[in-house]
Amino acid sequence: MLFVIMSRVQFIGILLTVCSTAAQQLQVKQLHTLHKWSDLNLGSGDQSTKNRLFLPVDIDIEYGDEGRHRTFLTIPRLSAGTAYTLATVASGDNEVLENPRLEAYPNMEWHLPVNNCSGITSAIRTYIDDCWRLWVVDSGQVNSLQLCAPHILIFDLVKDELVQKYAMPAHLYTPSVSIFTAMVVDLSESDAPNHCLGGKAYIADAWGYGLIVFDALTGKSWRIEHESMQPSLGVRRFGSAYAGIFTVSLSPSHEAERFLYFHTLNSFYEIAIPLELVNNASIWQTSSNVDTVSKHFRILGTRGIQCESEVMDNGGNLYCSLISLGALISWNEQTNYTANDIRAVAYNPQQLKFVTGLKINRNSKGENELWALSSDPKLFVGGSLKDDEVKFQIVGCRTADLLANTPCTVGATDVTPSPT
């Protein structure tokens, strides 16, 4: 693939070309709004929490038979006043658009007391695999205070029971510094009889500038660090708290040659590394080996603009939300990373604000759907909003609808959304 520099002006040109009418005016694409919250109690009904800060950062949608679904959110603990940190939308509120109630998952006992390291201290990332399992990353932190070691938990979604829990060893993370901003799980390398017992989790440590790999079948883990995972010096002036590797995505499991993709939050570049190298734990145990494989960290190209959350579907399409532009872009891994190959597939500044969670979930028909947790960015910089303003919303669309530029539909309702 070619390394081609794309300026911000060139990219805005793409946005105009793909999302425009004949008059070259940007056309808003309406995504389906599943839920939205203006009430920061998040449906708890507890008025004592009225002035406390709750910031959901990740979502997942679990589909059952005949379109039934369950919505998961992570709510990292910014204070001991956060009653629970992993939640589902109450089943009775699945069809409620505004301020649906939330319930602790798997139950309230897992969340209290806050310093109970046998429970869940501060859930930050989730992933639902093809074996009906929910993977959870627990940072172990409360407002940056490291109360417990970070953990990886795996729940059976059929029984809602824990099947595996792994405490990260000290060499994998930096206490009170490591922040996990993305996780993806791969089952393809598990042997057939153990397919639903194993799996590898790949976790981005944005403030620790590294990638964590956990093999659930063997119980082993390792850490990968490289200069491309550090904040980009050339664009530090744009802020982003100097976050390093912010995303992690994988080529589809059916591809003969697979890659792990990532970028840092304040960089314009997309990076790829062969997945077989990432999965070879022995390579990363000595610095001499790391230096040898450094050449395999490949810059695909540049967007010319910042991109936050990203996710890849089973067709090899990599989606990414653009910071401050209210848009989603798509790139297929079989093409060059150039202005001609990156597409804008959605533009909606009201629905796509600051996207902290971006997922591909399969609906009951086996179709890929893209879901985003979109928040008002003022909430992350100490700003305030009016009581009736939307703070968070969950929006989605079948990926086929995004790529074909047809009205967004989702398996949760199978109806064309009306403007909200």
N, C-alpha and C positions, 0 to 999 in steps of 0.2 A: 504494500500500500504506500501511497505517496504521502510525503509530508508537505502540506500546502498551508501557508499562512492566510488566514481569512480575517479581514478587518471587521470592526463593528459595523461599519457602513455596509459592507458586503452582506453581513448576516441580516441586518434589517431589511436589505433588499430581498433576501430569501423570504422573510416573513411577509413582506408586501406581495410578493409574487404568488406564494402558495395560499395565503389566507385572504386574498383580495377579491373584490368584485371587478367588473370590467372597468370601473372608474378608479381602480387602484386604491379603494378605501378598505381598511381592515374589516373583515367580516367576523363577528363574534360567533364562536362555536359553542353551543349550549351542551354542557356535560350533564349527566344525570346527578342530581343532588340527592344522596341517600339520607343524610342527616346533617343538621347544622345547629350550632349552639351559640346563643347570645348570653346565656346564664353560665357563669364560671363555676357554679356549684356542680355543673355537669349532671344535673338531674338528681343529685343526692337529697335535695329537700332540706338539707341542714343549713339553716341560716347562720350558724356560728362560723361557717367557712366562707361567708360572703366576701370578705376582703382578702382572702388568701389566694395565692397565685397557683393556678393549675395550668400546666402546659402540655397537653397531649402531643406526642411527637411521632408516633408510628401507628399504623393500622394493618389489619389483615381481615379478609372476608373469607369465611369458611362456608362452602356450599354443601348442602345435603341433597336429599332426593327431591325431585319436583320443584326445584327452585328455592327451597327453604335455605335460609342463610343465617349466619351469626357473625356479628361484627366485633372485632377485638381492637382495643386501644391500649397503648402504653402511656402512663402518666408518671414520668420520673419525679421522684420526691425532691422538691425544692425546699421543703420544711417537714418537720415531724407532724405537722397538721394535715398532711395528705393521708387520708384514711386508707386508701388502697392505690396501688400503682399499676396493676394489670386488670383490665375491666372488659366486660362485654356489654353491649346494649341489651337492656332487659328484653326478654323474648316478647313480652306483651307490648313493647314499644318499637318492634321491628318496622312497623309501617308509619311511625311517628316522624315527621320531618323536623320539627323544631324542638330542641331541648329534650330529646328522649332520655329516660332514666338509664343510669349505668349500674352495673352490679360487679362486685369484686369477683375475680376469677383466680383459682377455681372456687374458692370460698373465702370468707373474711378471715378465717383463722390463719391463712397463709400470709397475711399482711401485717399482723400485729403480734407483739410490739414491733416498733420500727427497727430495733437493733437485734431482732431475732434472725440470726444468720442461717437458721434452718428453714426459714420461709423465703419470702420475696422482699428484698429491701427496696430496690428501685429498678423496676423493669424499664428498659429503654428501647429494645429492638425485638421484633418477632418475625417468624417465618413459618408458613404452613407447607409441609411437604406432601408428596403424593401418597403417603401412607397414613393420612389422617392424624398427623402429629403436629403439635405446635411447639416450635423451638423458641426459647426466650433467652435474651441476654439481660442479666441483672447486674447493674454496675456496682452494687454494694455501697453506693454513695447517697448521702442526704445533704443536698446543697454543698457539694464538693468535699464533704467530710467522709473519708473512707471508713465506714463502720464495719463492713464485712468485705471479704474477698469477692471479686466479681464471679458470678456463676453462669453456667449455661444449663438451662432446664429444658427437658423434653416431656411434653404432656401427651397422653393418648386422648384424642378429641372424642372418641366414641364413649369412653368411660369417664373422661375428665379426671384422669389420674396421672400422677407423675410416674414416668417410666425410667428416667435417668436424670441425674444431677451431677454436674462437674464443677469443682472449684478451680478457678484458674490459678496455677502456681505463680509465685512472685515474679518470675522472669518474663511473664507474658504481659505485664501491665505496670504502669506507674501509679501508685496510690494517689488519689485526689487529683490526678492529672488526666489519666486515660478517660476518654469519652468515646463511646461506641456509636457511630453514626450510620452504620449499615451492616446488614447480615444477609447472606444468601446461603442456601444449603443445596448440596449435590448428592444424589443417591446413586448415580450411574456406576460408580466403581465398587459398590457393595456386591458381594457374591449373591447369586440368585436366592439361595436358601436364607440368607441373612439380609435380604434387601431392605426389609423394614425394621431391622435391628440397628443398622449402621447409618452411614451418611457423614459427610464432611461439612462443617460450618466454616465459612470465611467471613471474618468480622473486621471492619475498618475501625482503627483506633486513631481518630482524627487529631487529638491533641498529644498523643504519644507517638505519632508519625510512624505507624506500622500496621501490618496486617497479621491477624491471628488466625491460625488454622486449627480446627479441632476435629479429630477423627473419633466419632462416637463408638465405632465398632471396637477399636483397639484401646480407646481411652487415652490416646496420646495427643499432644498438642505442640505446636511450634509457632515461632514468631518470625516474620519477615520484615526487614527494613531496607530501604533504598532511598537514595536522594530524591527520586521522583515522588516519593510519598511525603516529602517535606513541603512546607509552604513555598510557593513560587516567589522568589525574591523580586522578580520583575514587576509583580503586581501587588506587592504588599501594601502599597499606598491605598488600595481599595478596601482594606480592613479585613473582615471576616475572622478577626481574632487570631490570625495566623494559623488557621486550621490546616492540617495536613490532609492525608488521604481521607476522602469524605464518602466515597461510594465504592461499591464492589458489585460486579455483575459477571455472569458466566455465559459462554456460548451454549447453545442448546445441546442436550445430551446425545442427540443423534449425529452430531458433526464428528467427522473423523479426526480433525485437528481442532482442538478447543482452546479458548483463551479466557483469561481473567482480565476484566477491564476495570479501570478506576480513574479517578481524577481527584485533585485537591480542590477545596472549595474556592480558593482565590486564583485558580489557574484556568487558562483557556485551553489547555492541552488535554487530550484523552490518551491514556497509556494502556498498552496491552502486554501481557506476558503469557507464554504457553502454560496451560493449566497443568501439564505433566511435570513441569519444573516446580510449580507451587506445591504440588502434592508429594514431592520427593523431600521428606523431612530431613534426610541426611545432608542434603546440599546446604541447608541453612544453619548447620551447627558449627561451621568454621568460617572465619572471615575470608580465607583463601578461596573457598568454593563460591562464596557470595560475590567476590570480585570477578570470578570466572563467568558467572551467569548474568552479570550486570548488563552485558551487551544484549540480553534477550528482553530487557525492558524497553519497549519500542514506542516512541511517540508516533501516534497515527496521524495526527494533524491538530489543528486548532480551530475552535469555534469562533474565536475573536470576541468572545463574550463569556461571562460566568454562567455556570450551570450548577444546580444544586443536586437534588436527588435523581437517581437514574435506576432503570430496571430494563432487563431484556426479556422479550417474549420467546416462544418456542419456534418462531420463524427467523430468529437472529436479528430482530429489530430492537435497537437500543433507544429507549425513550429517556429524555432528560427535561427537567423543568428549568426554565430560564429565570434567573434572579431579576426581579423588578420589571420584567416584560410581560408577565401574565400569559406565557406561552409554553407549549410542549413541542420539542423537536424529536425527530426520529432519524436514525441512521441504520442501514443494514450492514452487517459485518462482512458481507461479501463484496462490498464496494469500497472505494477510496473515501477517506475522511476529508472531503472537500466541499466547497460551497455548492457544487452541483449535485452532491449526493446526500446532503443533510436537508431534511424536509421539516417544515413547520406543520404539525398535524392538528394543533388546536391553539386558539387565541381567545382568552376570556379573562381579562384583568380582575373581574369580580369573583370568579371561581378559583383562579390559579394565582394565588398571592405568594406566600412563602410556603413552599411544599416541603415538609419535613419527613413525610412518609409517602413512598411511591411503590406500588406493588402490582405484580401480575398474579391474578388468581384465576383458577379455572372454574367456570360455572358448571351447573348440573349437566349441561350438554357437552362439556369438555372444551368449550370455547375459552380463549384467553380474554380476560377483562383487565383493564388498567384502572387502579383505584388510587386516589391521592388524598392525603390529609393536608388541607390547605388552611393556613393560619394567617391572621393579620400580623404583619411583621412588627407592628408597634408593641405587641406583647412581649417580644424578645429583647426589646431595648428599653424597657421600663416605661413605655407609653401607656396611655389610658384611652379607653373607648367608651362611648355612651352605652348605657345599660341595654338598649335595644339593638345595638350593632352586632353583627355576626363576628364572633371571635374565631371559631373553627368551623370547618365544614368538610364533609367527605363526599367527593365527587368521583364519578367513574364513567367508563365507556368501553364497549367491546373494542378490542384492538382492530378488528376488521372494519369497524365503523370509522375509527381514526384514520386508518390507512386509505380507505376509499372515500373519505370526506363525505360520509353519509350521516344522517341524524344519529345521535348517540342512543344506544339501548343497552340495557344490562339484564342479566338473568334474574336479578332480584325482583324485577317488576315486569320485564319484557314489554315495556311501553315506551313510546317516544316522550322524552321529557318536555315539559312546558317551561318557559322562561321563569326564573325565580329572582 
